[in-house]
């Protein structure tokens, strides 16, 4: 089929009539499918059920250093968990704090700490007339919601295939000392699934922000989440690079086992410089007597070491790879050559990003919903939920079963085609 | 033996010489004993080891309402955990949020939320020229550390045998709208081990604070922690009383299973009014996708219902009751009639409070330390660590083995006697 834009109005109207008939049939099926959130499927969760067996009433819950995991103490986490997450994050266990069940929580608390107490002795952000954050777009909605909640002024920075546009990032942070941070998902990014290039990471490590309390919020949520054994993205380790660049305190790096074991019942971690670490601990020692060490021990005894995590992630990949490939195949089959959208083909992570013709995303999502298919709200990938092009849509393929996912995708492509034709016809009229 | 204060200087000096000889012998033993923190003993922790068996790889981790506990979701906790903690806290499950592993963390976050976002639409506390908190003294050091960390001006209010001096509390909160809260441990209080009387609770529920965003921080940490079956303190349920008094939004109530199962690996909960709940959820939904539901389910399946908790707490009581009684017996044996101090005889909780002669507490604690016995630092029970009388000492009997505890107590009473004589002699010289 030729591109819609090259069709005559008559051709488009004929196509539209045909598509509408299909849509009616789909609606009649009364489907209820959800592609909205990056959740693992039940099959993936089953991979970690053995973790429920590693501790029982006969287990010795004592750590290597003699700590009884069942009692208070060990504010920064048990040493064996710091070592395991250290290997996972490519950081020295000394530079790691193990937190509770969610890295999002750690990020929120970090913004909150900067707000109430400031960074390394600088003015608390709540005392400043304005605080700004750079937000690479499209990006992760929950990041943006945190900064929005604190009234932080979010400035969108365009993403490129190699990461945020670093010319813009460098210029903005050098000029404006109200800019205090930037949100980054550097590997298999949310929603694109792309990874920052070596040059991007090097330029991040060499930023010269006007604000001495500027920090990079480096959310390495998908560091272990490859889809392929032989074809993987590599990411330069940012803390080491910052150290080499003479900028050791520039980064807060976050990770968790949420999509490795059980979302909500995993363990989260922070890696950062000794100076930043001191800041975090000052806060932490007032906030809690310690996190859940029994769950830390459970994770360590389950995985044993980093090789255990790698093998485990291979099993995840075997489950979700067919889903990613199904999405890409259907998009290609149904939309290839129509010039009504572009999409990413990630090698890992949890998402595929789709860009429709400008002005179509909301309509597509609404149309899909009416046919029983829930997609992440259009706009969610932008600060304040406002996508100026109304074109960006995040597809989350992991949760539905393969067959359901395929059905949902067929509905999605149908909606894309209907919306696109209507948009082209409307543009021609205008 | 007659009271020290009635002895002549010669009698006191003779006694002092005798006590010093004993102290030297004790020092020579090179003991290392810790009575400083309210931690359960290993024997107590062993009571919950069966909890490690209730979930295994063959378990169905699905909740009553169909929620898969292994995945994201259920921000306010699983319904069966809200019901169990509801029974424990004497509140409607609807008024309860289940949090993570620590109620201290929930209290910290609550202060932080008030600081950054304010209470129910009122000005965030960080925007106010001054924020004050009432601190019943002696009280819990970690409460005071939180408010100190936020730069909140802490005003001590004397504790009486029936709770905080309510005449003072009523007067202060009515007069000064900078007073935004009060810390309370209403049952088996830390460090006294006393419980608020019916009248005290009723007066709390009927407070008329000048500040509309004043809240009572009601930390019911020891609600289930009785020492005796037949002789227990009763506490009026504060939320219900506030409702009856027409003050439904006045209280934030906190609890956890920290000293019921494993400290640091339990579950925490908040109970409050629907209006307050909305405030908490607005914050929470940005802060996290949800707490650890697998651990919530583990607790529910272990206890089954509130009767399970009651039976379990009986076993705790059987272990710690002899320790409390040993402390009381030794204090009576060694110090009874000397008029060198007073102490509480709680029916539950984790602490016994000792009050020395004014000006002796620091000296007693330092002296004990030199003989190998660690006691909570003198002053810790006061805001800013400053006890104006230098008399208050918190004794935590639960962690050491009974025999060790007895040895430690003997050292303690020896130090009390030495310090007291030195103080009396010095006062007479002055």
Interface residues (C-beta under 8 A of the other chain):
Chain A: X37 X39 X40 X42 X45 X48 X49 X50 X52 X53 X55 X56 X57 X59 X68 X69 X70 X71 X72 X73 X100 X101 X102 X104 X105 X108 X109 X112 X115 X116 X117 X124 X126 X127 X142 X145 X146 X149 X150 X262 X263 X264 X265 X283 X286 X287 X288 X289 X290 X291 X292 X293 X294 X295
Chain B: X37 X39 X40 X42 X45 X48 X49 X50 X52 X53 X55 X56 X57 X59 X68 X69 X70 X71 X72 X73 X100 X101 X102 X104 X105 X108 X109 X112 X115 X116 X117 X124 X126 X127 X142 X145 X146 X149 X150 X262 X263 X264 X265 X283 X286 X287 X288 X289 X290 X291 X292 X293 X294 X295
